[in-house]
């Protein structure tokens, strides 16, 4: 990231308008004289509004010299999500002009929460994402001037968070012919070398030898058979506690023999988003130099049709010895995650968090504004809801009681992969996955129904929004503060 942030403790009494062409001004309701108040009041009067309207929507005005000013009134009553949403919309006009410099002035008497959020929103929406259009222009932003900072204000963690979120979005947006399992694994090796992560690959021959039949069943239908479970480790010196992250990395999902219709197959290159979220978290935690060991497991494969592809009524044996009756080949995500969770669980971490674009059912339940979480520990569900609220990535918790598993009883195997009768598939999937996690290991499953939202979500303006990176970092920090669940 080549964007410099300059901290300025003192708020200027006036601006060099030739230098500060794009400026966001934060002020609170008690202020009667924010910068350029005359211009502000004149525009409000012309529109027939009130200055307090700026609590809900930003207002922009262009000065005679061409400088663009945008005002936002801060409020203690807004949640992080509401703050981010308001600031994202405030920056729409500013960032649409592709500026080289953005100025953020915090005139508010409040703390620097709004200022930090404004810098984050400006940064995260100024990153270049994959764009294969002929003549596509790169983003120009190279400098953010932040005025009204406190002595303790530090933007390094914000820059790390932006780097992680951007990595997640870059990978997720990449077209499927440019992110096959082979290419993805090469990218991961490059990232590992750049960031000092240990990398270990369990390719198809090794997985077959180990007996990882659930993963292998899905991946065997692709040619070449380049799928793998990739294990990455971030381990600072002197760290004892381990948290495991698991990510679904289906680079393209046709549905297999139970082929998806065109409408639902479009966009299935994003089915690897869970693994991209894990990589984004890992990148941010590494840049922040957080004192925690992260064990990351990525289930990288494709779900294709072919002579070797798995099919309905097959019975396969998973890595933990459990036999699975195949009911629907488009329920491949829980299959690749089953063996991956077994591997993660065997390391006995303090907790496991998995991320996956797993079920259409969760999208039906929550739409694309929230993601859902389910856990084998009630306390972890509660922590997750709080963690999401803290950072503006909203989640809600669902039940996963034992009796739901009655719907997965098989006549010929230990468990059914899913069922064809419909119902709460997001809960069924969690009950299925839970059979591959040691009961003594606290485990949280996130079904990423909000990974893509038209018009953006929270702080992020792009449709693919990197949801889960901020959440994951906050969850890790919370887990580090407790002895046990």
Long-range contacts (C-beta under 8 A, 24 or more apart in sequence): 1-123, 1-127, 1-159, 1-162, 1-163, 1-166, 2-142, 3-123, 3-126, 3-141, 3-142, 3-143, 3-144, 3-159, 4-142, 4-143, 4-144, 5-119, 5-143, 5-144, 5-146, 5-155, 5-159, 6-143, 6-144, 6-145, 6-146, 7-146, 7-149, 7-153, 7-155, 8-145, 8-146, 8-147, 8-148, 8-149, 9-148, 9-149, 9-150, 9-151, 10-147, 11-105, 11-106, 11-107, 11-147, 11-148, 12-105, 12-147, 15-67, 15-103, 17-63, 17-65, 17-67, 18-65, 19-101, 20-67, 20-101, 20-103, 20-145, 21-66, 21-67, 21-68, 21-99, 21-101, 22-67, 22-68, 22-94, 22-97, 22-99, 22-101, 22-102, 22-103, 23-67, 23-68, 23-69, 23-70, 23-102, 23-103, 23-104, 23-105, 24-70, 24-71, 24-72, 24-87, 24-90, 24-91, 24-94, 24-102, 24-103, 24-104, 24-105, 24-118, 24-122, 25-69, 25-70, 25-71, 25-72, 25-105, 25-107, 26-72, 26-74, 26-104, 26-105, 26-106, 26-107, 26-108, 26-114, 26-115, 26-118, 26-148, 27-71, 27-72, 27-73, 27-74, 27-107, 27-108, 28-73, 28-74, 28-75, 28-107, 28-108, 28-109, 28-110, 29-55, 29-73, 29-75, 30-109, 31-107, 31-108, 31-109, 34-71, 34-107, 35-69, 35-105, 35-107, 36-61, 36-63, 36-69, 39-63, 39-69, 40-69, 40-71, 56-86, 57-86, 57-89, 58-86, 58-89, 58-90, 60-90, 60-93, 60-94, 68-93, 68-94, 68-97, 70-94, 72-114, 74-108, 74-110, 74-114, 76-110, 79-389, 79-392, 80-117, 80-389, 80-390, 80-391, 80-392, 81-389, 81-392, 81-393, 81-394, 81-458, 83-113, 83-114, 83-117, 83-392, 84-117, 84-120, 84-121, 84-392, 84-458, 84-459, 85-458, 85-459, 87-114, 87-117, 87-118, 87-121, 87-459, 88-121, 88-125, 88-456, 88-458, 88-459, 88-460, 88-461, 91-118, 91-121, 91-122, 91-125, 91-461, 92-461, 94-122, 95-122, 95-125, 95-126, 95-141, 95-461, 98-137, 98-139, 98-140, 98-141, 99-140, 99-141, 100-140, 100-141, 100-142, 100-143, 101-141, 101-142, 101-143, 101-144, 101-145, 102-126, 102-141, 102-143, 102-144, 102-145, 103-144, 103-145, 103-147, 104-144, 104-145, 104-146, 104-147, 105-147, 105-148, 106-146, 106-147, 106-148, 106-149, 107-148, 108-148, 111-150, 112-148, 112-149, 112-150, 112-153, 115-146, 115-148, 115-149, 115-153, 116-153, 116-155, 116-158, 117-459, 119-144, 119-146, 119-155, 119-158, 120-158, 120-161, 120-162, 120-459, 121-459, 123-158, 123-159, 123-162, 124-162, 124-165, 124-166, 124-459, 124-460, 124-466, 125-459, 125-460, 125-461, 125-462, 127-162, 127-166, 127-169, 129-166, 129-169, 129-170, 129-173, 129-462, 129-464, 130-170, 130-173, 130-174, 130-175, 132-175, 156-288, 157-288, 159-287, 160-283, 160-284, 160-285, 160-287, 160-288, 161-284, 161-469, 161-470, 161-473, 163-283, 163-284, 163-287, 164-280, 164-281, 164-282, 164-283, 164-284, 164-285, 164-287, 164-466, 164-469, 164-473, 165-280, 165-284, 165-460, 165-466, 165-469, 165-470, 166-280, 166-466, 167-191, 167-276, 167-279, 167-280, 167-283, 168-273, 168-276, 168-277, 168-279, 168-280, 168-466, 168-468, 168-469, 169-276, 169-460, 169-462, 169-464, 169-465, 169-466, 171-272, 171-275, 171-276, 171-279, 172-270, 172-272, 172-273, 172-276, 172-451, 172-464, 172-466, 173-270, 173-462, 173-464, 174-269, 175-269, 176-251, 176-252, 176-268, 176-269, 179-251, 179-269, 179-272, 180-226, 180-251, 180-302, 181-222, 181-226, 181-227, 181-228, 181-249, 181-251, 181-300, 181-301, 181-302, 182-224, 182-226, 184-249, 184-251, 184-272, 184-300, 185-226, 185-228, 185-230, 185-300, 188-230, 188-232, 188-279, 188-298, 191-279, 191-283, 192-232, 195-234, 195-282, 195-283, 195-286, 196-234, 196-286, 197-232, 197-233, 197-234, 197-282, 197-286, 198-232, 198-233, 198-235, 199-230, 199-231, 199-232, 199-233, 200-230, 200-231, 200-232, 200-233, 201-228, 201-229, 201-230, 201-231, 202-228, 202-229, 202-230, 202-231, 202-343, 203-227, 203-228, 204-228, 207-339, 210-319, 211-317, 211-318, 211-319, 211-321, 212-318, 212-319, 212-339, 212-342, 213-316, 213-317, 213-318, 213-319, 213-324, 213-339, 214-316, 214-318, 214-319, 214-324, 214-335, 214-336, 214-338, 214-339, 215-299, 215-301, 215-319, 215-335, 215-336, 215-338, 215-339, 215-340, 216-316, 217-310, 217-314, 217-316, 217-326, 217-335, 218-256, 218-301, 218-303, 218-310, 218-332, 218-335, 218-336, 219-301, 219-302, 219-336, 220-308, 220-309, 220-310, 221-256, 221-303, 221-304, 221-305, 221-306, 221-308, 221-309, 221-310, 222-301, 222-302, 222-303, 222-304, 222-306, 223-304, 223-306, 227-300, 227-301, 227-302, 228-300, 228-301, 229-297, 229-298, 229-299, 229-300, 229-339, 229-340, 229-343, 230-297, 230-298, 230-300, 231-295, 231-296, 231-297, 231-298, 231-343, 232-282, 232-294, 232-295, 232-296, 232-297, 232-298, 233-293, 233-294, 233-295, 233-296, 234-282, 234-285, 234-286, 234-293, 234-294, 234-296, 235-293, 235-294, 236-289, 236-290, 236-291, 236-292, 236-293, 238-291, 239-291, 239-292, 239-293, 240-293, 241-292, 241-293, 241-350, 241-480, 242-292, 242-293, 242-294, 242-295, 242-347, 242-349, 242-350, 243-292, 243-293, 243-294, 243-295, 243-349, 243-350, 243-351, 243-352, 243-353, 243-476, 243-479, 243-480, 244-294, 244-295, 244-296, 244-297, 244-344, 244-345, 244-347, 244-349, 244-351, 244-352, 244-353, 245-278, 245-281, 245-282, 245-294, 245-295, 245-296, 245-297, 245-352, 245-353, 245-354, 245-355, 245-472, 246-274, 246-278, 246-296, 246-297, 246-298, 246-299, 246-337, 246-340, 246-341, 246-344, 246-352, 246-353, 246-354, 246-355, 247-274, 247-275, 247-276, 247-277, 247-278, 247-279, 247-296, 247-297, 247-298, 247-299, 247-354, 247-355, 247-356, 248-272, 248-273, 248-274, 248-275, 248-299, 248-333, 248-336, 248-337, 248-354, 248-355, 248-356, 248-357, 248-358, 249-274, 249-275, 249-276, 249-298, 249-299, 249-300, 249-301, 249-336, 250-299, 250-301, 250-302, 250-303, 250-332, 250-333, 250-336, 251-300, 251-301, 251-302, 252-302, 252-303, 252-304, 253-302, 253-303, 253-330, 253-332, 253-333, 254-303, 254-304, 254-305, 255-303, 255-329, 255-330, 256-303, 256-304, 256-305, 256-309, 256-310, 256-311, 256-329, 256-330, 256-332, 257-305, 257-309, 257-310, 257-311, 257-312, 257-329, 258-312, 258-328, 258-329, 258-330, 259-305, 260-330, 264-360, 267-452, 270-357, 270-451, 270-452, 270-464, 271-333, 271-357, 272-300, 273-355, 273-357, 273-448, 273-451, 273-452, 273-464, 274-354, 274-355, 274-356, 274-357, 274-358, 274-446, 274-448, 274-468, 275-299, 275-300, 275-355, 277-355, 277-448, 277-451, 277-466, 277-467, 277-468, 277-469, 277-472, 278-355, 278-472, 280-466, 280-468, 280-469, 280-472, 281-468, 281-469, 281-472, 281-473, 281-476, 284-469, 284-473, 285-473, 285-476, 288-473, 290-476, 290-477, 291-480, 292-476, 292-480, 294-476, 295-344, 295-347, 295-349, 297-340, 297-341, 297-343, 297-344, 298-340, 299-336, 299-337, 299-339, 299-340, 301-332, 301-336, 303-329, 303-330, 303-332, 315-412, 315-413, 318-342, 318-436, 319-343, 319-436, 320-435, 320-436, 322-414, 322-415, 322-435, 322-436, 323-413, 323-414, 323-415, 324-413, 324-414, 324-415, 324-416, 324-417, 325-410, 325-412, 325-413, 325-415, 325-416, 325-417, 326-417, 327-416, 327-417, 327-418, 327-419, 327-420, 328-417, 328-418, 328-420, 331-417, 331-418, 331-429, 333-357, 333-358, 333-359, 333-429, 334-358, 334-417, 334-418, 334-429, 334-432, 334-433, 335-417, 337-433, 337-436, 338-432, 338-433, 338-435, 338-436, 339-436, 341-433, 341-436, 341-437, 341-443, 342-436, 342-437, 345-436, 345-437, 345-438, 345-441, 345-443, 346-438, 348-438, 348-440, 348-441, 349-441, 350-442, 350-479, 350-484, 351-380, 351-441, 351-442, 351-443, 351-444, 351-479, 351-485, 352-437, 352-441, 352-442, 352-443, 352-444, 353-443, 353-444, 353-445, 353-446, 353-472, 353-475, 354-433, 354-443, 354-444, 354-445, 354-446, 355-446, 355-448, 355-468, 355-472, 356-445, 356-446, 356-447, 356-448, 357-447, 357-448, 357-449, 357-451, 358-426, 358-429, 358-445, 358-447, 358-448, 359-425, 359-426, 359-429, 359-447, 360-425, 361-424, 361-425, 361-426, 362-426, 362-447, 362-449, 363-449, 365-398, 365-426, 365-449, 366-396, 366-449, 366-450, 367-449, 367-450, 368-449, 368-450, 368-452, 368-453, 368-454, 368-457, 369-394, 369-450, 369-453, 369-457, 370-394, 370-395, 370-396, 370-449, 370-450, 371-395, 371-446, 371-447, 371-448, 371-449, 371-450, 371-451, 371-467, 371-468, 372-396, 372-397, 372-398, 372-426, 372-446, 372-447, 372-449, 373-397, 373-398, 373-444, 373-445, 373-446, 373-447, 374-398, 374-399, 374-400, 374-426, 374-427, 374-430, 374-444, 374-445, 374-447, 375-400, 375-442, 375-443, 375-444, 375-445, 376-400, 376-434, 376-437, 376-439, 376-442, 376-443, 377-442, 377-443, 377-444, 377-485, 379-442, 379-485, 380-442, 380-443, 380-444, 380-485, 381-444, 383-475, 383-478, 383-479, 384-444, 384-446, 384-471, 384-475, 386-478, 387-471, 387-474, 387-475, 387-478, 388-471, 388-474, 390-474, 391-470, 391-471, 391-473, 391-474, 392-458, 392-459, 392-470, 393-450, 393-458, 393-467, 393-468, 393-470, 393-471, 394-450, 395-446, 395-471, 398-426, 398-427, 398-430, 399-427, 400-427, 400-430, 400-431, 400-434, 402-431, 404-428, 404-431, 405-431, 408-432, 442-485, 444-475, 446-471
